Amino acid sequence: MNPLVSPPFSSSLSRRALLRYGALAAGALLLGRRGLVAAPSAAAAIPPGKAKAVIQIWLGGGLSHLDTFDPKPGAGRDYCGPLDKPIATNAEGVTIGQLLPNLTGQADKFSLIRGMTHGNNAHETAAYIVQTGHPEGDHVVYPSLGAVVSLFMGVDAGYAGFIPPYIVLTGPQGRFSEAGFLGPRYKPFATGGDPARPVFAVEGIVAEGITPERQKARQKLLHDLDSLGPYLAGDPAIQEFQKAGDEAYDMILGDGAEVFQLSREPDELRERYGRNTFGQSCLAARRLVERGAKYVTINSNGWDTHKSHFQAMNRKLPELDRGLATLLQDLSDRGLLDGTIVWCGSEFGRTPRIQWEAPWNGGRGHYGKVFSTLVAGGGFRGGQIVGASDARGEEVAERPVYPWDLTGSIYGLLGIDPDGVFPRYGDASVRLTPQSGVPTGGRLKEIM
């Protein structure tokens, strides 16, 4: 089988087996850091970059641009519905949706891309296009940005942290295989659990009802039962496997577990983020990049609002507003924003014209012609608008931005050559971004 052609739509590896099968399984599944087959060395391909990490906020299902980052108050009720009062921000000339009041004070830190486009209205395909920066249908299943960053900035480039370089909070998206042709080694570590619970029960690291003392007893019992270990101690493969197991327990019982203990944060700060799954995921993401993680995705679902759209927005947008605004301010206060790219968006937008008729009752459908994305930090300038949609938000009016324009810009800020090839895969045409045959508006030089 061609290693570049793998199933594009599959779920991430389950981590539940980590607690069931002990440290050896944990070493293999959780860390994914010491495979028995050598992986390509990518360190030589990395030029200097300003950004050191990425936090991706993925609003799975499709974020309505008219209700958030590209309001159109003059389009009328059939387009705006009740959200017809956009609010000014602290960046001159930038207005956003009325349910995002906290973000108005952070607009100097972020820029809005209002001309995002690809024209695809299918969840799976659109998610693949946006998260890989490649069009579908060319017989190569490309990896997501997170997997690419894990390749070029992870263990193959000297990364030695206890925390996996690519992490998803809290569950995998499930729309496509994040690792693509890179294979399972580059899949994200999906935490599971809920960071808003009193104990963030990260799968394979934290389990409710199991104390650290009990985990230590399990580790000792495992070593006591290992009668073959002394006889195989000189085998390099066994040494590597045992080391991975020891590192897994270091993560369960040491610094790796501590990063997920949100109770270490002040209650006031946790309240500012919002005591909900999304808000506390934003706080966890900040703690992860603070401790060296390279790519953290927050998967926020529930944005596929075909029916009763505005009722859903009244619940979802305040959570997004509070969590994202606090994340930007918190990163800035800690001196982390300059080195951390934050990008917030989805696979496409929602139909600008509201579907008032039954059975939709005020819903919005899928819309890939034009949508909006927010970017901040890591070398992206704030307070800017890139591109524009027309008066009703139905077409790109100026400065289109295609997914590969965005991903190429992010790679560049990370010090990864966006025009480079994937190392060791033997095909010069397999590049990080498409080089021909696709429309392009150019990379985001105006805000870099």
HELIX and SHEET records of a PDB file:
HELIX    1   1 ALA A   17  ALA A   26  1                                  10    
HELIX    2   2 GLY A   27  LEU A   31  3                                   5    
HELIX    3   3 ALA A   43  ALA A   45  5                                   3    
HELIX    4   4 PRO A   73  ALA A   75  5                                   3    
HELIX    5   5 ARG A   77  CYS A   80  1                                   4    
HELIX    6   6 ASN A  102  GLN A  106  5                                   5    
HELIX    7   7 HIS A  123  THR A  132  1                                  10    
HELIX    8   8 LEU A  145  MET A  153  1                                   9    
HELIX    9   9 VAL A  155  ALA A  157  5                                   3    
HELIX   10  10 GLY A  180  LEU A  182  5                                   3    
HELIX   11  11 PRO A  184  TYR A  186  5                                   3    
HELIX   12  12 PRO A  212  LEU A  225  1                                  14    
HELIX   13  13 GLY A  229  TYR A  231  5                                   3    
HELIX   14  14 PRO A  236  LEU A  253  1                                  18    
HELIX   15  15 ASP A  255  GLU A  258  1                                   4    
HELIX   16  16 LEU A  262  ARG A  264  5                                   3    
HELIX   17  17 ASP A  267  TYR A  273  1                                   7    
HELIX   18  18 THR A  277  GLU A  290  1                                  14    
HELIX   19  19 HIS A  309  ASP A  333  1                                  25    
HELIX   20  20 LEU A  337  GLY A  339  5                                   3    
HELIX   21  21 PRO A  403  LEU A  414  1                                  12    
HELIX   22  22 LYS A  445  ILE A  447  5                                   3    
SHEET    1   A 8 PHE A 189  ALA A 190  0                                        
SHEET    2   A 8 TYR A 166  LEU A 169  1                                        
SHEET    3   A 8 TYR A 295  SER A 300  1                                        
SHEET    4   A 8 ALA A  53  LEU A  59  1                                        
SHEET    5   A 8 THR A 340  GLY A 345  1                                        
SHEET    6   A 8 PHE A 371  ALA A 376 -1                                        
SHEET    7   A 8 PHE A 110  MET A 116 -1                                        
SHEET    8   A 8 ILE A 385  VAL A 386  1                                        
SHEET    1   B 2 ILE A  87  ALA A  88  0                                        
SHEET    2   B 2 THR A  95  ILE A  96 -1                                        
SHEET    1   C 2 GLY A 349  ARG A 350  0                                        
SHEET    2   C 2 HIS A 366  TYR A 367 -1                                        
SHEET    1   D 2 ALA A 388  SER A 389  0                                        
SHEET    2   D 2 VAL A 396  GLU A 398 -1                                        
END                                                                             
